[in-house]
Amino acid sequence: MGGWGEGGMGRGGRQGRQGRQGRQGRQGRRKDKLPLPPAPCPLPPAPLSPLSPLSPTPPLPPSPMPIAPINSFSNIRLIATDMDGTLTQQGKFTSALLQALENLAAVGIKVVIVTGRSAGWVSGLSSLMPIAGAIAENGGIFYSSNSQTVALTPIPDLVAHRQHLAAAFAQLQTHFPQIRESADNRFRITDWTFDVASLTSGELLSLSNLCQQLNWGFTYSNVQCHIKPLGQDKAVGLLQVLREYFPGYSPQQVVTVGDSPNDESLFDQRYFPVSVGVANVMEYANQLQHQPVYITTASEGAGFCELSNYLLQTVKIRNNT
């Protein structure tokens, strides 16, 4: 029941640990089957499945578990979740998703969105949904439920910062002239985005290497590629938010949820021992070093509702015992 200590998760030391994390992330993890009981979310219930190791080698056959690991989820008080491809269904919020968020709030389970979407976009969204807050730009900025804005990545000179990002993007375009700035880039503060469509995995790796040479970080999702400050990622931003705004919550009381490579840091079990990937995370099976502990049967927002159903049922079981 450790707390959200800062040990080893600062921005400065992250790059040097990537290789070691990759080795650790692929060793000795057994995935558990998580059957889903019926519950209030208006979707047909389906079992959460065990997740075989996400690695370049073919996945091992899953090992079924006859008893649901209720203990892993019975104490969950907060869900930290990605948005695009995790809460959305084919790019839209569904009525089932909104009802699931209302149901979770009703039983005291808080939801914090952790997204790569722009500061401008998230600032409006966070005030309209039944959530406890939202982190934008892959750990760059936090919007609390009381409309407070917190810079998680300090930017001393915003104008100069944006100019440096623009220069880095121009350098990338000399190697990849087909890449185009994303429409929402003008609403960003900490990072710079361009569309991921039509880029191959090899091209994405080359872009990442180029960004490192330019002293920038790089990540991508099913929507966009991000040029970002070194060390800025979802886990670093979320850990800071948990320490400062949810200090009473232990790591065992938080479940992280995602579907894309920019969610990978949320699957790091050293900091988030309970993590879930919606089924479409398997599209990136060969590109993740850290992997979720559990995977849903359904994809995208339907997978989040599947997890919501399970959590609501564990609350019901706990209250009846």
C-alpha positions in Angstrom: 0.0 0.0 0.0 2.8 2.4 -0.9 2.1 6.0 -1.8 2.9 8.1 -4.8 6.6 8.7 -4.0 8.8 10.5 -6.5 11.5 7.8 -6.3 12.9 7.2 -9.8 10.1 8.7 -11.8 11.5 12.2 -12.3 11.8 13.6 -15.9 15.5 13.8 -15.9 16.3 10.1 -15.4 13.7 8.5 -17.6 15.6 8.2 -20.8 18.4 6.2 -19.3 16.0 3.6 -18.0 14.2 2.8 -21.2 16.3 -0.2 -22.1 16.1 -1.6 -18.6 12.4 -1.0 -18.4 11.9 -2.8 -21.7 13.7 -5.9 -20.4 11.8 -5.9 -17.2 8.5 -5.3 -19.0 8.9 -8.5 -21.0 9.9 -10.9 -18.2 7.8 -13.2 -16.1 4.3 -11.7 -16.2 1.4 -14.0 -16.0 -2.0 -12.6 -17.1 -5.1 -13.5 -15.2 -8.6 -14.1 -16.5 -11.1 -11.7 -15.2 -14.7 -12.9 -15.8 -17.2 -10.1 -16.0 -20.5 -10.4 -14.0 -23.7 -8.7 -15.2 -24.0 -5.0 -14.1 -25.8 -1.7 -14.8 -23.8 -0.4 -17.9 -26.2 -0.9 -20.9 -23.9 -3.3 -22.8 -24.0 -7.1 -23.0 -21.6 -8.4 -20.3 -18.5 -10.2 -21.5 -15.4 -11.6 -19.8 -12.2 -9.7 -19.4 -9.5 -11.9 -20.9 -6.0 -12.6 -19.9 -3.4 -10.8 -21.9 -0.5 -12.7 -23.3 2.9 -11.0 -23.4 3.0 -8.1 -25.8 6.2 -8.8 -27.6 7.6 -9.3 -31.1 7.1 -13.1 -30.6 3.7 -14.7 -31.1 1.5 -14.4 -27.9 1.5 -17.4 -25.6 -1.9 -19.2 -25.2 -3.8 -17.5 -22.3 -4.0 -19.4 -19.0 -7.7 -19.3 -17.8 -8.3 -18.6 -14.2 -11.4 -20.2 -12.6 -12.0 -17.5 -10.0 -12.1 -13.8 -10.7 -9.3 -11.9 -8.9 -11.8 -9.7 -7.1 -9.1 -8.6 -4.7 -7.3 -6.8 -7.5 -10.3 -4.5 -8.2 -12.3 -4.4 -5.0 -10.4 -1.4 -3.6 -10.3 0.7 -6.8 -11.3 4.3 -6.1 -10.0 6.0 -9.2 -9.7 5.2 -12.9 -7.1 7.1 -14.9 -8.0 6.5 -18.6 -7.0 7.5 -22.1 -9.7 9.0 -24.3 -9.4 8.4 -28.0 -9.8 4.7 -28.8 -10.5 4.0 -25.1 -13.5 6.1 -24.1 -14.6 6.8 -27.7 -16.3 4.3 -30.0 -15.4 5.0 -33.7 -14.4 8.5 -32.7 -17.5 9.3 -30.7 -18.7 9.3 -27.1 -21.7 6.9 -26.8 -24.7 7.2 -24.5 -23.5 3.9 -22.9 -20.1 5.5 -22.1 -21.7 8.6 -20.5 -24.0 6.4 -18.5 -21.0 4.4 -17.3 -19.2 7.6 -16.1 -22.4 8.6 -14.2 -22.7 5.2 -12.6 -19.0 5.2 -11.5 -19.4 8.7 -10.0 -22.6 7.6 -8.2 -20.6 4.9 -6.3 -17.6 7.2 -5.5 -15.2 5.9 -8.2 -13.5 9.0 -9.7 -12.4 9.2 -13.3 -9.4 11.2 -14.5 -8.9 11.4 -18.3 -5.3 11.2 -19.4 -5.1 12.2 -23.1 -2.8 13.5 -25.8 -5.4 15.9 -26.9 -4.7 19.6 -26.9 -4.9 21.9 -23.9 -7.6 24.0 -25.6 -9.7 21.0 -26.5 -9.4 19.4 -23.0 -10.1 22.6 -21.1 -13.6 22.7 -22.5 -14.3 18.9 -22.3 -13.2 18.5 -18.7 -15.9 20.9 -17.4 -18.7 19.1 -19.3 -18.2 15.5 -18.2 -18.8 13.7 -14.9 -15.1 13.4 -14.2 -12.7 14.4 -11.5 -10.3 16.1 -13.9 -8.3 15.7 -17.1 -4.7 15.7 -18.1 -3.9 17.1 -21.6 -1.0 16.8 -24.0 0.3 13.5 -22.6 1.1 14.8 -19.1 1.7 18.5 -19.9 -1.3 20.2 -18.3 -4.0 19.3 -15.7 -7.5 20.6 -15.5 -9.2 20.0 -12.2 -12.9 19.5 -11.6 -13.0 23.0 -10.1 -11.6 24.5 -13.3 -8.1 25.0 -12.0 -5.4 24.8 -14.6 -2.0 23.4 -13.6 1.1 23.3 -15.7 2.7 19.9 -15.2 5.5 20.8 -17.6 6.9 24.2 -16.8 7.3 26.4 -19.9 9.2 29.6 -18.9 8.9 31.3 -22.3 5.8 30.0 -24.3 6.7 31.9 -27.5 10.2 30.6 -27.6 9.0 27.1 -26.7 6.5 27.1 -29.7 9.2 28.4 -32.0 11.6 25.7 -31.0 8.9 23.0 -31.6 8.1 24.5 -35.0 11.8 24.3 -35.9 11.9 20.7 -34.8 8.9 19.9 -36.9 10.4 21.6 -39.9 13.5 19.4 -39.5 11.3 16.3 -39.5 9.6 17.5 -42.7 13.0 17.6 -44.5 13.1 13.8 -44.0 9.3 13.1 -44.3 7.8 15.8 -46.5 4.4 14.1 -46.4 3.8 14.9 -42.7 1.3 17.6 -42.0 0.6 19.7 -38.9 -2.5 18.6 -37.0 -5.5 20.9 -37.1 -5.5 21.2 -33.3 -1.9 22.2 -33.0 -2.7 25.9 -32.7 -4.5 25.1 -29.4 -1.5 23.3 -27.9 1.0 24.6 -25.3 3.6 22.0 -24.4 3.8 19.8 -27.5 3.5 19.8 -31.3 1.4 17.3 -33.3 1.1 16.0 -36.8 -1.2 13.4 -38.3 -0.2 9.7 -37.8 -2.2 8.4 -40.8 -0.2 6.6 -43.5 3.0 6.4 -41.5 4.5 2.9 -41.2 6.0 1.5 -38.0 9.5 1.9 -39.5 8.8 5.6 -40.3 7.5 6.1 -36.7 10.7 4.6 -35.3 12.8 6.9 -37.6 10.8 9.9 -36.4 11.4 9.0 -32.8 15.1 8.7 -33.4 15.2 12.0 -35.2 13.4 13.7 -32.3 15.9 12.3 -29.8 18.8 13.7 -31.9 17.1 17.1 -31.8 16.7 16.7 -27.9 12.9 16.2 -28.1 10.7 13.4 -27.0 8.3 11.6 -29.3 5.2 9.5 -29.0 2.2 8.6 -31.0 -1.4 7.3 -30.7 -4.1 6.1 -33.0 -4.7 9.8 -33.8 -1.5 11.8 -33.8 2.3 12.0 -33.5 3.6 14.2 -30.7 6.9 16.1 -30.5 7.2 16.9 -26.8 9.6 17.9 -24.0 12.0 15.1 -23.0 10.5 13.2 -20.0 7.0 14.4 -20.5 4.6 11.4 -20.5 1.3 10.3 -19.1 2.8 8.4 -16.2 4.9 11.4 -15.0 2.0 13.8 -15.2 -0.5 11.4 -13.6 1.9 10.6 -10.7 2.2 14.3 -10.0 -1.6 14.8 -10.1 -2.1 11.9 -7.8 0.4 13.2 -5.3 -1.0 16.7 -5.2 -4.7 16.2 -5.7 -5.5 12.6 -4.6 -2.9 12.1 -1.9 -5.1 9.7 0.1 -5.2 7.1 -2.8 -2.6 4.3 -2.9 -1.4 2.7 -6.1 -3.6 -0.3 -5.4 -6.6 2.0 -5.5 -6.0 3.3 -9.0 -6.5 1.4 -12.3 -5.0 2.8 -15.5 -6.6 2.2 -18.9 -5.4 2.7 -22.4 -5.0 1.5 -26.0 -2.0 3.0 -27.7 1.8 3.5 -27.5 1.4 6.9 -25.8 -0.4 5.0 -23.0 2.5 2.6 -22.5 3.9 4.4 -19.4 0.5 3.9 -17.7 1.1 0.1 -18.0 4.4 0.3 -16.0 3.6 -2.0 -13.0 6.3 -0.4 -10.8 4.0 2.6 -10.5 0.5 1.3 -11.6 0.1 -2.3 -10.4 -3.5 -2.5 -11.8 -3.8 -1.7 -15.5 -6.2 -2.6 -18.3 -6.0 -2.4 -22.0 -9.1 -2.3 -24.2 -9.0 -5.0 -26.8 -7.7 -2.8 -29.6 -4.4 -2.3 -27.8 -3.4 -5.6 -29.5 -3.0 -3.6 -32.7 0.3 -2.3 -31.1 1.4 -5.7 -29.7 4.8 -5.5 -31.3 5.5 -1.9 -30.3 4.9 -2.0 -26.5 7.5 -2.8 -23.9 5.2 -2.3 -20.9 1.9 -4.1 -21.2 -1.4 -4.0 -19.3 -2.1 -6.6 -16.7 -5.6 -7.2 -18.1 -7.3 -6.8 -21.4 -11.0 -6.4 -22.1 -12.9 -8.5 -24.6 -14.5 -5.5 -26.3 -12.7 -2.7 -28.1 -12.7 1.0 -27.5 -15.5 2.6 -25.4 -17.3 -0.7 -25.2 -14.2 -2.2 -23.5 -14.2 0.7 -21.0 -17.9 0.0 -20.2 -16.9 -3.7 -19.8 -14.4 -2.6 -17.1 -16.9 -0.2 -15.6 -19.4 -3.1 -15.3 -16.9 -5.2 -13.4 -15.9 -2.4 -11.0 -19.6 -1.6 -10.3 -20.2 -5.3 -9.5 -17.2 -5.5 -7.2 -18.7 -2.5 -5.3 -22.0 -4.3 -5.0 -20.3 -7.4 -3.7 -18.3 -5.4 -1.2 -21.4 -3.6 0.1 -23.2 -6.9 0.5 -20.5 -8.5 2.6 
